[in-house]
Amino acid sequence: MLFTDQLNRSIFLSDPPKRIISLVPSQTELLVDLGLEDKIIGVTKFCIHPKHLRKCKTVVGGTKNYRFEVIDSLTPDLIIGNKEENDKEGIERLAKKYPVWMSDIFSLEDNYRMIEQVGQLTSSELRAKELVHKIKTSFAKPLPKRGTCVYLIWNDPIMVAGGSTFIDTMLTVAGFENLVKQARYPQLSVEDLQNLSPEFLLLSSEPFPFKEKHLDFFRALLPNSQIKLVNGELFSWYGSRLIYSWDYFRSLGEGPFGDAISH
């Protein structure tokens, strides 16, 4: 069958895939939640959910750098990636040998389409539709407005989530107004942060692992802002992890922000 991915690329699968490599942690977790764990043969070193997976599947590199000889030895019949997270040159090299299906996600609607399309690719349509329904139902409940924010993804240099990102969409869902309108992930100076003067400064747990030790610096920098450590997975992981996001966002107004959720 012929399938079209979210970059409008066409791939052909003669049969439902039985040897899948996932190059995106959130989409790896999605495959497992679609009941396809036994068909996954390769994952990245960042595929941390579920926790046991890297112990029983072959690690084929990271999300940017791939062990091509290992991938060749696995003889995949489907590779799943993402435009933002994966290296374009590496993906193009793999696509010359294997069916490579790519996602491109900025909104919840993009995410819902991705889940359903992966379900179609892998003959798990029913589970995919059930999962989409569950996530949609959770986000149908409104969350309170919380105020303006800046969301940090990296430290030294300071980098933030701007517009045209999935994180920006999730900040809106969670009730925040993202003050950074520049697209993607701009770098800000200390003075830029002070001039923005957000009501909330959110320090993400990933990709840079902000910890308690970073709070004092930013509290001194922004004494009038609420400085919070947040679970980056629940703001940035599309796919089945979104099942947990609404409850986590609700908890943000109930004292200290919640810990990471895993399974």
C-alpha positions in Angstrom: 0.0 0.0 0.0 1.0 3.6 -0.6 1.1 5.9 2.4 1.8 9.7 2.6 3.7 11.1 5.6 3.4 14.5 7.2 6.0 15.9 4.9 3.9 14.8 1.9 6.4 12.1 1.0 5.1 8.8 -0.3 6.3 5.4 1.0 5.2 2.0 -0.2 4.6 -1.0 2.2 3.8 -4.3 0.6 2.7 -5.7 4.0 2.1 -4.4 7.5 5.6 -3.8 9.0 7.1 -6.4 11.3 10.6 -4.8 11.8 10.3 -1.2 12.8 13.0 1.2 13.9 11.9 4.4 15.7 14.2 7.4 15.7 12.0 9.5 18.0 11.5 8.8 21.7 7.9 9.9 21.9 6.9 7.9 18.8 8.7 4.9 20.2 6.4 5.1 23.2 3.4 5.5 20.9 4.3 2.3 19.1 4.4 0.4 22.4 1.1 1.8 23.4 -0.4 0.8 20.1 0.6 -2.8 21.0 3.6 -3.0 18.6 6.5 -3.6 21.1 7.2 -7.0 19.6 7.6 -5.4 16.1 10.1 -2.8 17.3 13.7 -3.9 16.5 15.6 -0.6 16.9 15.4 2.5 19.1 17.6 5.5 20.0 19.6 6.0 23.1 17.0 8.6 24.2 14.0 6.2 24.0 13.5 6.1 27.7 9.8 5.1 27.8 9.0 2.4 28.6 12.1 2.0 30.8 12.9 -1.6 29.8 12.9 -1.0 26.1 16.5 -0.2 25.5 17.5 -3.4 27.3 15.7 -5.6 24.9 15.9 -3.6 21.6 19.0 -2.6 19.6 20.1 1.0 20.1 20.8 2.5 16.6 22.3 5.8 17.8 20.7 9.1 18.8 18.1 11.2 17.1 20.7 13.1 15.1 23.5 10.6 14.6 22.8 7.0 13.4 24.8 3.8 13.4 24.0 3.0 9.8 25.8 -0.3 9.8 23.7 -1.4 12.8 20.5 -0.3 11.0 21.6 -2.2 7.9 22.1 -5.4 10.0 18.6 -5.1 11.4 17.0 -5.0 7.9 14.0 -2.8 8.9 10.9 -2.8 6.8 9.8 0.6 8.3 11.7 3.5 9.9 9.7 6.3 11.7 11.2 9.8 12.3 10.3 13.4 12.8 11.3 16.5 10.8 12.4 18.6 13.8 14.1 15.9 15.9 16.0 14.0 13.2 18.9 14.8 11.0 17.8 15.6 7.5 20.9 14.2 5.8 20.8 11.0 7.7 17.1 10.5 7.0 17.6 11.1 3.3 20.4 8.5 3.3 18.2 5.9 5.1 15.2 6.7 2.7 17.3 5.5 -0.2 17.2 2.0 1.3 14.2 1.7 3.5 10.6 3.1 3.8 10.9 6.1 6.1 7.8 7.7 7.4 8.2 11.3 8.8 6.0 13.3 11.2 5.9 17.1 11.4 4.0 18.3 14.5 3.2 21.8 15.6 -0.4 21.4 16.9 -2.6 19.0 18.7 -4.4 18.3 15.4 -1.0 17.4 13.8 -0.5 15.0 16.7 -3.9 13.4 16.3 -3.3 12.9 12.6 0.2 11.4 13.3 -1.3 8.9 15.7 -4.0 7.8 13.3 -1.6 7.6 10.4 0.9 5.5 12.4 -2.1 3.3 13.2 -2.9 2.9 9.5 0.8 2.2 8.7 1.0 -0.6 11.3 -2.5 -2.0 11.1 -3.4 -0.8 14.6 -6.1 1.6 13.6 -8.5 0.8 16.4 -6.0 1.4 19.2 -4.9 4.6 17.5 -8.5 5.9 17.3 -9.1 5.0 20.9 -5.9 6.8 22.0 -6.8 9.9 20.0 -10.3 9.9 21.6 -8.8 9.6 25.1 -6.4 12.5 24.6 -9.1 14.7 22.9 -11.5 14.1 25.7 -8.9 15.1 28.4 -8.1 18.3 26.6 -11.8 19.2 26.1 -11.9 20.3 29.8 -10.8 23.9 30.1 -7.8 24.9 32.2 -7.5 28.3 34.0 -5.5 31.1 32.6 -2.2 31.4 34.5 -0.4 34.4 33.0 2.6 35.3 30.8 5.6 33.0 30.6 9.0 32.2 29.1 9.9 28.5 28.7 13.6 27.7 28.9 15.0 24.6 27.1 18.7 25.3 27.5 21.1 27.1 29.8 24.3 28.9 28.9 23.4 30.0 26.4 19.8 30.6 27.4 17.5 29.2 24.8 13.7 29.3 24.9 10.7 27.8 23.1 9.2 30.4 20.8 6.3 30.4 18.3 5.8 27.7 15.7 6.6 24.9 18.1 4.6 22.2 19.7 5.7 23.5 23.1 4.2 26.9 22.3 0.9 25.1 21.6 1.0 23.2 24.8 1.8 26.3 26.8 -1.4 27.8 25.5 -3.3 24.6 26.3 -1.9 24.8 29.9 -3.1 28.4 30.3 0.1 30.3 29.7 0.8 33.2 27.3 4.2 32.6 25.7 6.0 36.0 25.6 8.5 34.8 23.0 7.0 35.3 19.6 10.1 34.5 17.6 9.8 31.2 15.8 11.4 28.0 17.0 14.1 28.2 19.7 15.7 31.6 19.9 18.7 32.5 22.1 18.0 35.2 24.7 20.4 37.3 26.8 19.9 37.9 30.5 18.8 41.4 29.6 16.2 40.0 27.2 14.7 37.9 30.0 14.6 40.8 32.3 13.0 43.0 29.7 10.3 40.4 29.1 9.6 40.2 32.8 7.3 37.1 32.6 4.9 36.2 35.4 6.3 32.7 35.1 9.7 31.4 34.1 9.4 27.7 33.4 12.7 25.7 33.5 12.2 22.5 31.5 13.6 19.1 32.5 14.7 18.5 28.9 16.7 18.8 26.7 18.8 20.7 29.3 18.1 19.1 32.7 17.3 22.1 34.8 17.5 21.3 38.6 16.8 22.9 41.9 20.4 24.3 41.9 19.4 26.6 38.9 16.5 28.3 40.7 18.5 30.7 42.8 20.2 32.3 39.8 16.9 32.9 38.0 15.1 34.1 41.1 17.8 36.7 41.6 17.5 37.7 38.0 13.7 37.9 38.0 12.6 38.6 41.6 9.0 39.4 40.5 8.5 36.2 38.5 7.5 32.7 39.7 10.4 30.4 38.8 9.3 26.8 38.3 10.8 23.5 37.3 8.5 21.7 34.9 8.3 18.3 33.3 9.5 18.9 29.8 8.1 15.6 28.5 4.5 16.7 29.2 5.0 20.0 27.3 7.0 18.6 24.3 6.3 14.8 23.8 3.6 14.4 21.3 2.0 10.9 20.9 0.6 8.8 23.8 2.5 10.7 26.5 -0.2 13.4 26.1 -2.5 11.2 28.0 -0.8 12.5 31.2 -0.5 16.2 30.2 -3.9 17.6 31.1 -3.7 16.2 34.7 -0.2 17.6 35.0 -1.2 21.0 33.7 -4.0 21.1 36.2 -1.6 20.4 39.0 0.5 23.4 38.1 -1.9 25.6 40.1 -1.8 23.3 43.2 1.5 24.2 44.9 4.8 22.7 43.7 4.8 21.5 40.2 4.5 17.8 39.7 7.3 15.3 39.2 8.0 13.4 36.0 5.6 10.7 35.1 6.8 7.5 33.7 5.7 4.0 33.1 
